[in-house]
Amino acid sequence: MAHLLPPEDYKAGDAVVLSPQEQRPASKQARPTPRKPERTMSKKSKNDKRSKSTLGSDTKHSGVNGQPKIGKKEYEAEILKLQIELVKLQDWVKETNARIVIIFEGRDAAGKGGMIKRILERVSPRIFRVVALPAPTERQKTQLPAQRYVEQLPAGGEVVIFDRSWYNRAGVEYVMGFCTQEEHREFLRDCPIFEGFLVSQGIILLKYWLEVSEKEQHKRFLARIEDYSKRWKLSPMDLESHRRWYDYSRARDAMLAATDTAASPWYIVPSDDKKRARLNCIAHLLGSIPYEEIPYTPPKLPPRQKPKGYVEPKQKHRTVPEVG
């Protein structure tokens, strides 16, 4: 395996070094017409009066950095508000033929799957599409690092969510020795150029790194081992990532240093508290896209046709038995 280089060895012309502990506000240059983050969760929209957030009204301490734990009822209320806004975003994407790419990266067990599940819960799979590619084939291993992802990019009126992306080259491929040190260097050098091209073509690109602590990752891995319903989540690669915590830390630092640019910045999502992470990330996502609510005219349901002699057949069919 190639030796991991310190992050200072990787430079990008307009890169901003960002540590996982820092929660930096978005650069003003990151989006052509960004919306204010305060718009979601609390502020009124054009055609909709939004109720104020109730977070903190019924909370308990979670032990995660001393933050209060969000109660289940208020969490579900807040996530529903955000999911309604995601439906409005969906209507705008369809109406304007917008193209949006959302990348979720992070260590194993950082919470990417749960985050994506909540985003997709109430939107159409025809508009919001998830890409979670398997390990590359022998042929794909000889292609450019981003080549198999390019064909998955959105057409007009689509939102594509990458559950891991071309950044595999900067993470697992490098740490596990599936690429050379020189290939890793080339990727970190060329990636900002590639993403700058995507943005220049009108694609809205959002990149989120879910940051889980060493202690919390260990706890989640143990839960996967002990819970039969979660065992499928634990792969040999997960076990190796548990062992190589600091190798992955160095690779993460190098990636952020080289690819956090004004055109395509990284946003760090502390994810030890999954519920809070989902609320924060989805609110930020909505606040980063200049969507507007599309006027809706409720359709009038047509009357039922007359039966014209139709009678339900008498033959019996197999019926699923009731279990409860």
C-alpha positions as YAML, in Angstrom:
chain: A
units: angstrom
residues:
- id: 1
  name: MET
  ca: [0.00, 0.00, 0.00]
- id: 2
  name: ALA
  ca: [1.22, 3.50, -0.79]
- id: 3
  name: HIS
  ca: [2.37, 5.66, 2.08]
- id: 4
  name: LEU
  ca: [-0.24, 8.22, 3.11]
- id: 5
  name: LEU
  ca: [1.00, 11.76, 2.64]
- id: 6
  name: PRO
  ca: [0.13, 14.63, 4.99]
- id: 7
  name: PRO
  ca: [-2.57, 17.04, 3.76]
- id: 8
  name: GLU
  ca: [-0.12, 19.90, 3.20]
- id: 9
  name: ASP
  ca: [1.33, 17.99, 0.25]
- id: 10
  name: TYR
  ca: [-1.88, 18.52, -1.70]
- id: 11
  name: LYS
  ca: [-2.62, 21.94, -3.12]
- id: 12
  name: ALA
  ca: [-5.44, 23.42, -5.16]
- id: 13
  name: GLY
  ca: [-5.39, 26.97, -6.44]
- id: 14
  name: ASP
  ca: [-8.48, 28.11, -4.61]
- id: 15
  name: ALA
  ca: [-8.78, 25.36, -2.03]
- id: 16
  name: VAL
  ca: [-9.65, 26.13, 1.56]
- id: 17
  name: VAL
  ca: [-8.33, 23.77, 4.22]
- id: 18
  name: LEU
  ca: [-11.22, 22.66, 6.41]
- id: 19
  name: SER
  ca: [-10.90, 20.46, 9.46]
- id: 20
  name: PRO
  ca: [-13.80, 18.14, 10.34]
- id: 21
  name: GLN
  ca: [-14.33, 19.97, 13.62]
- id: 22
  name: GLU
  ca: [-14.94, 23.30, 11.88]
- id: 23
  name: GLN
  ca: [-18.40, 24.20, 10.74]
- id: 24
  name: ARG
  ca: [-17.68, 26.93, 8.29]
- id: 25
  name: PRO
  ca: [-20.55, 28.94, 6.72]
- id: 26
  name: ALA
  ca: [-20.89, 28.57, 2.97]
- id: 27
  name: SER
  ca: [-18.77, 30.85, 0.82]
- id: 28
  name: LYS
  ca: [-20.71, 33.62, -0.95]
- id: 29
  name: GLN
  ca: [-19.20, 32.41, -4.21]
- id: 30
  name: ALA
  ca: [-20.35, 28.85, -3.74]
- id: 31
  name: ARG
  ca: [-23.77, 29.39, -5.38]
- id: 32
  name: PRO
  ca: [-24.84, 31.94, -8.03]
- id: 33
  name: THR
  ca: [-28.04, 32.82, -6.17]
- id: 34
  name: PRO
  ca: [-27.96, 31.18, -2.75]
- id: 35
  name: ARG
  ca: [-30.88, 31.31, -0.41]
- id: 36
  name: LYS
  ca: [-30.43, 32.31, 3.18]
- id: 37
  name: PRO
  ca: [-30.10, 29.25, 5.45]
- id: 38
  name: GLU
  ca: [-32.59, 30.81, 7.87]
- id: 39
  name: ARG
  ca: [-35.31, 30.34, 5.26]
- id: 40
  name: THR
  ca: [-35.91, 26.75, 6.26]
- id: 41
  name: MET
  ca: [-37.18, 25.57, 9.63]
- id: 42
  name: SER
  ca: [-38.43, 28.97, 10.85]
- id: 43
  name: LYS
  ca: [-39.00, 31.74, 8.27]
- id: 44
  name: LYS
  ca: [-42.10, 32.29, 6.17]
- id: 45
  name: SER
  ca: [-41.95, 31.41, 2.49]
- id: 46
  name: LYS
  ca: [-43.86, 33.25, -0.24]
- id: 47
  name: ASN
  ca: [-47.01, 31.18, -0.19]
- id: 48
  name: ASP
  ca: [-46.67, 29.25, 3.02]
- id: 49
  name: LYS
  ca: [-46.66, 30.14, 6.69]
- id: 50
  name: ARG
  ca: [-44.24, 27.88, 8.46]
- id: 51
  name: SER
  ca: [-44.53, 27.19, 12.17]
- id: 52
  name: LYS
  ca: [-41.49, 27.93, 14.26]
- id: 53
  name: SER
  ca: [-39.13, 25.18, 15.32]
- id: 54
  name: THR
  ca: [-39.99, 23.53, 18.60]
- id: 55
  name: LEU
  ca: [-36.57, 21.98, 19.12]
- id: 56
  name: GLY
  ca: [-35.52, 22.16, 22.73]
- id: 57
  name: SER
  ca: [-39.03, 22.28, 24.17]
- id: 58
  name: ASP
  ca: [-38.96, 18.65, 25.28]
- id: 59
  name: THR
  ca: [-35.39, 17.41, 25.21]
- id: 60
  name: LYS
  ca: [-33.03, 15.23, 27.16]
- id: 61
  name: HIS
  ca: [-29.26, 15.24, 27.22]
- id: 62
  name: SER
  ca: [-27.84, 12.74, 24.75]
- id: 63
  name: GLY
  ca: [-24.26, 12.72, 25.92]
- id: 64
  name: VAL
  ca: [-23.09, 13.68, 22.41]
- id: 65
  name: ASN
  ca: [-20.90, 16.75, 22.96]
- id: 66
  name: GLY
  ca: [-23.29, 17.83, 25.70]
- id: 67
  name: GLN
  ca: [-26.04, 18.65, 23.19]
- id: 68
  name: PRO
  ca: [-29.67, 18.06, 24.15]
- id: 69
  name: LYS
  ca: [-31.32, 15.00, 22.65]
- id: 70
  name: ILE
  ca: [-34.27, 15.66, 20.36]
- id: 71
  name: GLY
  ca: [-37.50, 14.01, 21.42]
- id: 72
  name: LYS
  ca: [-39.07, 11.58, 18.95]
- id: 73
  name: LYS
  ca: [-42.28, 13.58, 18.47]
- id: 74
  name: GLU
  ca: [-40.57, 16.89, 17.82]
- id: 75
  name: TYR
  ca: [-38.01, 15.22, 15.56]
- id: 76
  name: GLU
  ca: [-40.78, 13.69, 13.45]
- id: 77
  name: ALA
  ca: [-42.56, 17.07, 13.33]
- id: 78
  name: GLU
  ca: [-39.41, 18.87, 12.19]
- id: 79
  name: ILE
  ca: [-38.42, 16.23, 9.64]
- id: 80
  name: LEU
  ca: [-41.93, 16.37, 8.16]
- id: 81
  name: LYS
  ca: [-41.60, 20.14, 7.65]
- id: 82
  name: LEU
  ca: [-38.34, 19.60, 5.81]
- id: 83
  name: GLN
  ca: [-39.78, 16.77, 3.72]
- id: 84
  name: ILE
  ca: [-42.64, 19.02, 2.62]
- id: 85
  name: GLU
  ca: [-40.03, 21.53, 1.50]
- id: 86
  name: LEU
  ca: [-38.26, 18.74, -0.40]
- id: 87
  name: VAL
  ca: [-41.51, 18.12, -2.29]
- id: 88
  name: LYS
  ca: [-41.61, 21.83, -3.17]
- id: 89
  name: LEU
  ca: [-38.00, 21.56, -4.32]
- id: 90
  name: GLN
  ca: [-39.01, 18.57, -6.44]
- id: 91
  name: ASP
  ca: [-41.77, 20.58, -8.15]
- id: 92
  name: TRP
  ca: [-39.30, 23.39, -8.87]
- id: 93
  name: VAL
  ca: [-36.70, 20.98, -10.28]
- id: 94
  name: LYS
  ca: [-39.32, 19.47, -12.59]
- id: 95
  name: GLU
  ca: [-40.68, 22.85, -13.66]
- id: 96
  name: THR
  ca: [-37.31, 24.49, -14.34]
- id: 97
  name: ASN
  ca: [-35.42, 21.43, -15.66]
- id: 98
  name: ALA
  ca: [-32.78, 21.99, -12.97]
- id: 99
  name: ARG
  ca: [-29.95, 19.49, -12.46]
- id: 100
  name: ILE
  ca: [-28.78, 18.82, -8.92]
- id: 101
  name: VAL
  ca: [-26.01, 16.54, -7.64]
- id: 102
  name: ILE
  ca: [-25.75, 15.79, -3.92]
- id: 103
  name: ILE
  ca: [-22.73, 13.83, -2.68]
- id: 104
  name: PHE
  ca: [-22.67, 12.09, 0.69]
- id: 105
  name: GLU
  ca: [-19.30, 10.88, 1.90]
- id: 106
  name: GLY
  ca: [-18.00, 9.83, 5.30]
- id: 107
  name: ARG
  ca: [-16.56, 6.94, 7.23]
- id: 108
  name: ASP
  ca: [-18.38, 3.62, 7.45]
- id: 109
  name: ALA
  ca: [-21.34, 3.87, 9.88]
- id: 110
  name: ALA
  ca: [-21.38, 7.67, 9.66]
- id: 111
  name: GLY
  ca: [-25.10, 7.67, 8.88]
- id: 112
  name: LYS
  ca: [-25.21, 8.20, 5.11]
- id: 113
  name: GLY
  ca: [-27.90, 5.58, 4.52]
- id: 114
  name: GLY
  ca: [-30.28, 6.97, 7.13]
- id: 115
  name: MET
  ca: [-29.76, 10.51, 5.84]
- id: 116
  name: ILE
  ca: [-30.58, 9.51, 2.26]
- id: 117
  name: LYS
  ca: [-33.59, 7.45, 3.37]
- id: 118
  name: ARG
  ca: [-35.13, 10.47, 5.09]
- id: 119
  name: ILE
  ca: [-34.54, 12.68, 2.03]
- id: 120
  name: LEU
  ca: [-36.25, 10.16, -0.27]
- id: 121
  name: GLU
  ca: [-39.15, 9.26, 2.02]
- id: 122
  name: ARG
  ca: [-41.77, 11.55, 0.46]
- id: 123
  name: VAL
  ca: [-40.41, 12.44, -2.98]
- id: 124
  name: SER
  ca: [-40.70, 10.72, -6.33]
- id: 125
  name: PRO
  ca: [-38.02, 8.20, -7.36]
- id: 126
  name: ARG
  ca: [-38.47, 9.54, -10.89]
- id: 127
  name: ILE
  ca: [-37.05, 12.90, -9.82]
- id: 128
  name: PHE
  ca: [-34.78, 11.94, -6.90]
- id: 129
  name: ARG
  ca: [-32.45, 9.13, -7.91]
- id: 130
  name: VAL
  ca: [-29.87, 7.40, -5.68]
- id: 131
  name: VAL
  ca: [-26.58, 6.14, -7.10]
- id: 132
  name: ALA
  ca: [-24.70, 3.60, -4.96]
- id: 133
  name: LEU
  ca: [-22.36, 1.83, -7.33]
- id: 134
  name: PRO
  ca: [-20.77, -1.54, -6.48]
- id: 135
  name: ALA
  ca: [-17.03, -2.23, -6.66]
- id: 136
  name: PRO
  ca: [-15.66, -1.50, -10.15]
- id: 137
  name: THR
  ca: [-15.31, -4.29, -12.70]
- id: 138
  name: GLU
  ca: [-11.94, -5.15, -14.20]
- id: 139
  name: ARG
  ca: [-12.76, -2.97, -17.20]
- id: 140
  name: GLN
  ca: [-13.88, -0.04, -15.02]
- id: 141
  name: LYS
  ca: [-10.64, -0.22, -13.06]
- id: 142
  name: THR
  ca: [-8.83, 0.89, -16.23]
- id: 143
  name: GLN
  ca: [-11.15, 3.88, -16.77]
- id: 144
  name: LEU
  ca: [-10.81, 7.41, -15.44]
- id: 145
  name: PRO
  ca: [-11.75, 7.62, -11.73]
- id: 146
  name: ALA
  ca: [-14.97, 9.56, -12.37]
- id: 147
  name: GLN
  ca: [-15.88, 7.89, -15.67]
- id: 148
  name: ARG
  ca: [-18.46, 5.42, -14.38]
- id: 149
  name: TYR
  ca: [-20.08, 8.19, -12.34]
- id: 150
  name: VAL
  ca: [-20.38, 10.65, -15.24]
- id: 151
  name: GLU
  ca: [-23.03, 8.51, -16.94]
- id: 152
  name: GLN
  ca: [-25.06, 8.72, -13.72]
- id: 153
  name: LEU
  ca: [-25.17, 12.54, -13.71]
- id: 154
  name: PRO
  ca: [-28.65, 14.10, -13.86]
- id: 155
  name: ALA
  ca: [-30.56, 15.12, -16.94]
- id: 156
  name: GLY
  ca: [-32.85, 18.13, -16.77]
- id: 157
  name: GLY
  ca: [-35.44, 17.81, -14.01]
- id: 158
  name: GLU
  ca: [-33.47, 15.32, -11.92]
- id: 159
  name: VAL
  ca: [-31.76, 15.21, -8.52]
- id: 160
  name: VAL
  ca: [-29.04, 12.59, -8.21]
- id: 161
  name: ILE
  ca: [-27.80, 11.59, -4.75]
- id: 162
  name: PHE
  ca: [-24.45, 9.81, -4.69]
- id: 163
  name: ASP
  ca: [-24.07, 7.41, -1.76]
- id: 164
  name: ARG
  ca: [-20.29, 7.56, -2.16]
- id: 165
  name: SER
  ca: [-18.94, 8.91, -5.41]
- id: 166
  name: TRP
  ca: [-15.77, 9.53, -7.39]
- id: 167
  name: TYR
  ca: [-14.25, 10.36, -4.00]
- id: 168
  name: ASN
  ca: [-13.72, 6.63, -3.50]
- id: 169
  name: ARG
  ca: [-10.38, 7.31, -5.18]
- id: 170
  name: ALA
  ca: [-9.44, 9.68, -2.33]
- id: 171
  name: GLY
  ca: [-10.68, 7.33, 0.39]
- id: 172
  name: VAL
  ca: [-11.06, 3.56, 0.30]
- id: 173
  name: GLU
  ca: [-9.14, 3.04, -2.95]
- id: 174
  name: TYR
  ca: [-6.12, 4.90, -1.65]
- id: 175
  name: VAL
  ca: [-6.15, 3.61, 1.91]
- id: 176
  name: MET
  ca: [-6.64, 0.00, 0.83]
- id: 177
  name: GLY
  ca: [-3.98, 0.22, -1.88]
- id: 178
  name: PHE
  ca: [-6.34, -0.14, -4.86]
- id: 179
  name: CYS
  ca: [-4.66, 2.84, -6.52]
- id: 180
  name: THR
  ca: [-1.11, 4.13, -6.52]
- id: 181
  name: GLN
  ca: [0.21, 7.19, -4.74]
- id: 182
  name: GLU
  ca: [0.61, 8.95, -8.09]
- id: 183
  name: GLU
  ca: [-2.97, 8.12, -9.13]
- id: 184
  name: HIS
  ca: [-4.13, 9.54, -5.81]
- id: 185
  name: ARG
  ca: [-2.16, 12.74, -6.37]
- id: 186
  name: GLU
  ca: [-3.56, 13.10, -9.88]
- id: 187
  name: PHE
  ca: [-7.11, 12.70, -8.63]
- id: 188
  name: LEU
  ca: [-6.74, 15.36, -5.95]
- id: 189
  name: ARG
  ca: [-5.17, 17.69, -8.51]
- id: 190
  name: ASP
  ca: [-7.79, 17.15, -11.21]
- id: 191
  name: CYS
  ca: [-10.96, 16.75, -9.13]
- id: 192
  name: PRO
  ca: [-11.53, 20.51, -8.54]
- id: 193
  name: ILE
  ca: [-11.19, 21.08, -12.29]
- id: 194
  name: PHE
  ca: [-13.76, 18.37, -13.04]
- id: 195
  name: GLU
  ca: [-16.22, 19.71, -10.47]
- id: 196
  name: GLY
  ca: [-15.66, 23.26, -11.68]
- id: 197
  name: PHE
  ca: [-16.70, 22.07, -15.14]
- id: 198
  name: LEU
  ca: [-19.91, 20.52, -13.74]
- id: 199
  name: VAL
  ca: [-20.80, 23.76, -11.98]
- id: 200
  name: SER
  ca: [-19.99, 25.84, -15.08]
- id: 201
  name: GLN
  ca: [-22.49, 23.72, -17.02]
- id: 202
  name: GLY
  ca: [-25.28, 24.73, -14.65]
- id: 203
  name: ILE
  ca: [-25.28, 21.70, -12.34]
- id: 204
  name: ILE
  ca: [-25.91, 22.52, -8.68]
- id: 205
  name: LEU
  ca: [-23.32, 20.50, -6.74]
- id: 206
  name: LEU
  ca: [-23.52, 19.94, -2.98]
- id: 207
  name: LYS
  ca: [-20.93, 17.87, -1.09]
- id: 208
  name: TYR
  ca: [-21.49, 16.66, 2.48]
- id: 209
  name: TRP
  ca: [-19.00, 14.86, 4.70]
- id: 210
  name: LEU
  ca: [-20.69, 13.09, 7.62]
- id: 211
  name: GLU
  ca: [-18.26, 13.18, 10.51]
- id: 212
  name: VAL
  ca: [-18.62, 10.40, 13.10]
- id: 213
  name: SER
  ca: [-16.37, 10.11, 16.13]
- id: 214
  name: GLU
  ca: [-14.12, 7.12, 16.82]
- id: 215
  name: LYS
  ca: [-16.16, 6.17, 19.88]
- id: 216
  name: GLU
  ca: [-19.51, 6.41, 18.11]
- id: 217
  name: GLN
  ca: [-18.34, 4.43, 15.07]
- id: 218
  name: HIS
  ca: [-17.12, 1.67, 17.37]
- id: 219
  name: LYS
  ca: [-20.50, 1.64, 19.12]
- id: 220
  name: ARG
  ca: [-22.37, 1.37, 15.82]
- id: 221
  name: PHE
  ca: [-20.15, -1.46, 14.57]
- id: 222
  name: LEU
  ca: [-20.86, -3.41, 17.77]
- id: 223
  name: ALA
  ca: [-24.58, -2.84, 17.26]
- id: 224
  name: ARG
  ca: [-24.30, -4.28, 13.76]
- id: 225
  name: ILE
  ca: [-22.62, -7.38, 15.12]
- id: 226
  name: GLU
  ca: [-25.19, -7.91, 17.88]
- id: 227
  name: ASP
  ca: [-28.36, -7.01, 15.96]
- id: 228
  name: TYR
  ca: [-29.38, -9.70, 13.46]
- id: 229
  name: SER
  ca: [-31.26, -7.17, 11.32]
- id: 230
  name: LYS
  ca: [-28.11, -5.04, 10.94]
- id: 231
  name: ARG
  ca: [-25.50, -7.73, 10.26]
- id: 232
  name: TRP
  ca: [-25.75, -7.26, 6.51]
- id: 233
  name: LYS
  ca: [-24.38, -3.73, 6.98]
- id: 234
  name: LEU
  ca: [-21.05, -4.99, 8.29]
- id: 235
  name: SER
  ca: [-18.62, -5.91, 5.49]
- id: 236
  name: PRO
  ca: [-14.95, -6.93, 5.55]
- id: 237
  name: MET
  ca: [-14.15, -3.40, 4.35]
- id: 238
  name: ASP
  ca: [-15.97, -2.01, 7.39]
- id: 239
  name: LEU
  ca: [-13.83, -4.12, 9.70]
- id: 240
  name: GLU
  ca: [-10.69, -2.89, 7.97]
- id: 241
  name: SER
  ca: [-11.85, 0.71, 8.21]
- id: 242
  name: HIS
  ca: [-12.27, 0.21, 11.95]
- id: 243
  name: ARG
  ca: [-8.66, -0.94, 12.18]
- id: 244
  name: ARG
  ca: [-7.26, 1.77, 9.91]
- id: 245
  name: TRP
  ca: [-8.95, 4.73, 11.62]
- id: 246
  name: TYR
  ca: [-5.93, 7.03, 11.33]
- id: 247
  name: ASP
  ca: [-5.10, 6.03, 7.76]
- id: 248
  name: TYR
  ca: [-8.60, 7.12, 6.84]
- id: 249
  name: SER
  ca: [-8.18, 10.29, 8.90]
- id: 250
  name: ARG
  ca: [-5.07, 11.25, 6.91]
- id: 251
  name: ALA
  ca: [-6.81, 10.47, 3.63]
- id: 252
  name: ARG
  ca: [-9.83, 12.55, 4.65]
- id: 253
  name: ASP
  ca: [-7.67, 15.51, 5.61]
- id: 254
  name: ALA
  ca: [-5.82, 15.39, 2.29]
- id: 255
  name: MET
  ca: [-9.09, 15.17, 0.37]
- id: 256
  name: LEU
  ca: [-10.65, 18.15, 2.15]
- id: 257
  name: ALA
  ca: [-7.52, 20.24, 1.76]
- id: 258
  name: ALA
  ca: [-7.34, 19.67, -1.99]
- id: 259
  name: THR
  ca: [-11.01, 19.63, -3.03]
- id: 260
  name: ASP
  ca: [-12.77, 22.15, -0.78]
- id: 261
  name: THR
  ca: [-12.98, 25.01, -3.28]
- id: 262
  name: ALA
  ca: [-15.11, 28.12, -3.73]
- id: 263
  name: ALA
  ca: [-16.87, 26.52, -6.71]
- id: 264
  name: SER
  ca: [-17.58, 23.21, -4.97]
- id: 265
  name: PRO
  ca: [-17.12, 23.48, -1.20]
- id: 266
  name: TRP
  ca: [-17.39, 20.68, 1.34]
- id: 267
  name: TYR
  ca: [-19.85, 20.93, 4.21]
- id: 268
  name: ILE
  ca: [-19.12, 18.97, 7.39]
- id: 269
  name: VAL
  ca: [-22.10, 17.35, 9.16]
- id: 270
  name: PRO
  ca: [-21.35, 16.16, 12.73]
- id: 271
  name: SER
  ca: [-23.28, 12.89, 12.80]
- id: 272
  name: ASP
  ca: [-22.85, 11.32, 16.24]
- id: 273
  name: ASP
  ca: [-26.44, 12.44, 16.87]
- id: 274
  name: LYS
  ca: [-28.22, 11.01, 13.81]
- id: 275
  name: LYS
  ca: [-31.48, 12.89, 14.27]
- id: 276
  name: ARG
  ca: [-29.84, 16.26, 14.71]
- id: 277
  name: ALA
  ca: [-27.52, 15.57, 11.78]
- id: 278
  name: ARG
  ca: [-30.46, 14.82, 9.47]
- id: 279
  name: LEU
  ca: [-32.34, 17.97, 10.46]
- id: 280
  name: ASN
  ca: [-29.26, 20.17, 10.10]
- id: 281
  name: CYS
  ca: [-28.14, 18.69, 6.79]
- id: 282
  name: ILE
  ca: [-31.52, 18.69, 5.06]
- id: 283
  name: ALA
  ca: [-32.17, 22.26, 6.22]
- id: 284
  name: HIS
  ca: [-28.79, 23.32, 4.83]
- id: 285
  name: LEU
  ca: [-29.46, 21.49, 1.56]
- id: 286
  name: LEU
  ca: [-32.75, 23.33, 1.10]
- id: 287
  name: GLY
  ca: [-31.17, 26.65, 2.00]
- id: 288
  name: SER
  ca: [-28.42, 26.16, -0.59]
- id: 289
  name: ILE
  ca: [-30.72, 25.76, -3.61]
- id: 290
  name: PRO
  ca: [-32.58, 28.80, -5.03]
- id: 291
  name: TYR
  ca: [-35.91, 27.01, -5.48]
- id: 292
  name: GLU
  ca: [-39.32, 28.66, -5.35]
- id: 293
  name: GLU
  ca: [-42.71, 27.19, -4.59]
- id: 294
  name: ILE
  ca: [-44.57, 26.38, -7.81]
- id: 295
  name: PRO
  ca: [-48.24, 27.46, -7.73]
- id: 296
  name: TYR
  ca: [-50.55, 24.46, -7.43]
- id: 297
  name: THR
  ca: [-54.08, 24.24, -8.82]
- id: 298
  name: PRO
  ca: [-55.95, 21.36, -7.18]
- id: 299
  name: PRO
  ca: [-57.53, 19.12, -9.83]
- id: 300
  name: LYS
  ca: [-61.23, 18.26, -9.74]
- id: 301
  name: LEU
  ca: [-61.90, 14.54, -9.55]
- id: 302
  name: PRO
  ca: [-64.16, 13.39, -12.40]
- id: 303
  name: PRO
  ca: [-67.34, 11.47, -11.49]
- id: 304
  name: ARG
  ca: [-67.25, 7.66, -11.59]
- id: 305
  name: GLN
  ca: [-68.54, 6.02, -14.74]
- id: 306
  name: LYS
  ca: [-71.76, 4.06, -14.53]
- id: 307
  name: PRO
  ca: [-71.42, 0.24, -14.15]
- id: 308
  name: LYS
  ca: [-73.41, -0.48, -17.32]
- id: 309
  name: GLY
  ca: [-74.24, -4.01, -16.17]
- id: 310
  name: TYR
  ca: [-70.85, -4.84, -14.60]
- id: 311
  name: VAL
  ca: [-71.09, -7.39, -11.73]
- id: 312
  name: GLU
  ca: [-68.22, -8.56, -9.52]
- id: 313
  name: PRO
  ca: [-67.25, -12.16, -10.45]
- id: 314
  name: LYS
  ca: [-68.11, -14.89, -7.93]
- id: 315
  name: GLN
  ca: [-64.94, -16.95, -8.28]
- id: 316
  name: LYS
  ca: [-62.65, -16.99, -5.27]
- id: 317
  name: HIS
  ca: [-59.00, -15.91, -5.31]
- id: 318
  name: ARG
  ca: [-56.16, -16.55, -2.96]
- id: 319
  name: THR
  ca: [-56.08, -13.96, -0.19]
- id: 320
  name: VAL
  ca: [-53.11, -13.11, 1.97]
- id: 321
  name: PRO
  ca: [-53.91, -14.35, 5.51]
- id: 322
  name: GLU
  ca: [-54.05, -11.86, 8.36]
- id: 323
  name: VAL
  ca: [-51.36, -12.31, 11.00]
- id: 324
  name: GLY
  ca: [-52.50, -9.77, 13.53]
...
